[in-house]
Amino acid sequence: MPRYKLTLEYDGAPFVGWQRQDNGPSIQAAIEDAALAFSGERTAVMGAGRTDAGVHARGQVAHLDLATERPADTVQAAINFHLKPNPIVITSAERVADDFHARFSATLRRYRYLILNRRAPPALDRGRVWHVPVPLDDHVMRDAASLLIGQHDFNSFRSAACQAASSAKTLDRLEVARSGDLIEVDVAARSFLHNQVRILVGTLQLVGRGQWTRRDVAAALAARDRTRAGPTAPPQGLCLMEVRYESGAGQADDADVAGDQD
């Protein structure tokens, strides 16, 4: 069965999250329903990251299998047509090898969290930022963030509902930068624990407020206890920006594609 890699963006506000659930609409279900509408085939769509309710994406990656070979441009256009009026768009589609897997083949996931740090609430960016009206010191946030880069046991920084067997993760990037009233927190790793990014941000904003110090962050990390870290930042400020793969991963060779077309 031909496999297609989809890159997509979406507004997570109307959805219960990426994963199909019984308690409301999901991004996964919307794409599966759109694929069914155009192809007549019920197929499972596998995503690189199972974003939570309210979390957005600019560079989510997914894959699906179809029984019949179709041009990738046709797959993209047809799914986009049937996704309307959902705020989900397939920005690119490509034919990939059968061993490509959107989740398990990924080598890095990059998220960005936006904090609007001013007294006035957002108007244009409502639903895209966490509004923190008290002053935040991004310099001390950046300094505290440096403690968390690298390999650590992040048990203090994961949801109590996290089902991962191990809480050990390696953060490749945790950067804090300010541009006017916006504070951007960029985080990158091969994989994350449930709510890890949002708890990291919630903890760093305590440092920015002056309520915590660098030493408090180090103590929270060492405690390996969720109750010792900061709050979970709200979902609307979080966006999955990019998913990376090894160069050439999943690339379908010409012979495979030609054979599927016969």
N, C-alpha and C positions, 0 to 999 in steps of 0.2 A: 504494500500500500504506500503510495507516495506521501511523504511527510513534508510539512510546510512550517517554516519558522516565521512567526508574526512578531513584529515590533509594534507596540501600541501605547497610546496615552489615554488617560481617562480622569474624569472628575469623580472622586470617590464618595462625594457627599450623599448621593441618592442610594448607595449600596450598603449591604451588610458586610462587605469585604470582597476579596477576590473569590474565595471559595464558595461553591454552590452550597446553600443552606436552606432549611425549611422555614426560617423565620423572616425571609424577605428576599429582595432581588440581589443578585451577585453579578460581578463582572464576568466570571467564568460561565455562568448560566446564560447570560445575554449573548456571549460569543457563540456558545454551543447552539443556541436557538437560531442565531443568524446563519450559522453554517448549515444547519438543517434546512432552513427556509430556501437557501439557494441550491443546495446539492441533493436534498432529499435523504441525506445520510445523518444518522445520529452518531456523533463522534465526540470523544473526550478531549477537552482542551487543557493542556498542562502548562501552568505558569511557572516562571522562574522565582517569583516571590509571592507568598500568600498575604498580600496587604490586608490590614484590618479595615473595619468600617470607617469611612471618612478619610482614609489615606489616599492620596492622589498618585498618579504615575505619569512621567514623560517618556520613560524608556523601559517599560515592562516588556518582557519577552515571553512568548508562549509558543507551543507547537501543537499541531493537530495532524491527524492522518485522514486521507480521503481514499475512497475505493477507486476513484477514477482520476487519472492525471489531468490536470488543468494548468494553464499558464498562471504563474504566480501573480501577475497583475490582475488576472480575472478573479482569483481568490480574494485578493485585497479589495477590489472594487465591489465585488458581490457581497462580501461580509459587511463592508461599510454601509452599503445600501440597506441591508436588512437590520443593521444596528440602530438605525434612526428610530426614534429621536433620542436614544440613550447617549449620554455624553462620553462615548467611547469611540475612538478612531484607530484603525489599523494604519500606521504610518508607512509600513513596508512589509512585504511578504517575499519569501524566497524558498525555493525547493532545496531541501537538505537531505543528507543521508539518513538512513533508517536508524542509525545509532545515536543521532543527535537527540539530546533531551534538554529541554529549556531549563529545568531545575538542576539536574545532576551534572550536566556538562558545564555549568557556569563556574567561572574562576573568580569573579568579583562582582559584588553588588554595591552600588553607590546611592546613598540617600542624601537628601538635603532637607534640613528643617529650618523654617523661617519664623523668626520672632519679630513682631512689630513693636518696637520699644519707644513708645511716645504716650503722652497723656490721652490724646484723642483716639477714639476707636477707628478701625479701618472702615472705609467705604468701598473703594474699588477692589481691595484685597480681602474683603470679607470672605471667610470660608477657606482662605489660603494661608493664613498666618495665625500664630498664637499672639494675641494682644496682651502685652505685659506693660501696664501703664507706669510702673515705678522705674527709676533709672537702673540700668544694668551696666556694670563695668565689664566690657568685653575683653579687656586686657587680663584681668584675673581669671575670667572664664577660660581664656586661651591657655593660661599657665596651668590651671587645674586639669584641663583636657589632656595635656601632655603626659600626665600620669597614667592615662588609660590606654595609650597607644601601645600596641604589641600584644603578646600572648598573656592572658590572665584568666583566672577563674571569675567569670562575671555573674556568679549566682546572685549577688546583690542587685544586679541590673537586669533581671528577667522577671516576667510575670509569674505569679504563683501558679497560673494555669499552664505554664510552659511544659511541653512534653518531651523536650530534648533530653537524650540520655546523659549528656555531659554539658556542663555550663562553661567549659573551657573554649574560648574563642580568641582569634587574633584580629585586632583592629589594625588595618593598614593605614587608616587616616581618621583623624578626629580634629577638624580645624574649625576655629571660630573666627569670623570676620564681620566687621561692621561696615555698612554703606549707608550713611545717613541714619534714618530711623530703623533700618532693617539690620538685624543680626542673623547671619547665615551660619548654620552648623552643618558642615559636610562630613559625612561618615562613610567609610568604605571598608569592606571585609569580604571574605569569600562567602560567609554566611553569618546569620544573626540569630540570637535567641528571641523568643516572643516578647515584644515590647521593649527590646533592648535599646533601640535608638531613642525612643520616647523617654525612657527612664534616664538615660544618659543626659538628655537635654534638660529634663526636669531637675536633675541634680546640679547641672552646671548653672542653671538660672538661680539656684539658691546661692551659689558662689557670687554670681553677678550682683545679686541683691545685697551682698555683704552679710548674709545670715550664716554662710558656711565659708570655710577656708580650704586651701589646698590640702591641709592636714586632715580635715573632715572627709574629703573625697578619698584620700588614701585609706583612712580608717574604714570607710564604707566598703571599699573594694576588698580589703583584707578580711572583713567580717564574714563575707560570703552569706549574707543574710538580707533578704529583700527588705525587711523592716528598717535596715540601717541606711539605705540609699534614699534619694529624693523622690518626689512624686512622679507619676507618669504624665508627661506633657500631653496635651490634647491632640487628637489625630489630625486635625485640619492643617497643621503646619508642616506635615510630613509628606514628602514626595519621593518616589522611587525614580531616580534620574537616569540610571544606566545599569545594564547587565553586560558583563564582558565574558568572552570565551577565548580559548586558545585560537591562535591564527589558523584558519582553515578548518576549525572544528565543525563537523557535520556537513562539510562541503560535499555535495553530490557530484560524482564524476559524470562526464558526458555519456559514457556507456550505460550507466544506471538510468539516467534520465531518458535516453533514447529507448532503452528496453521497456520502461514503464509506459512509453507513448505508443508502443506497438499494439 
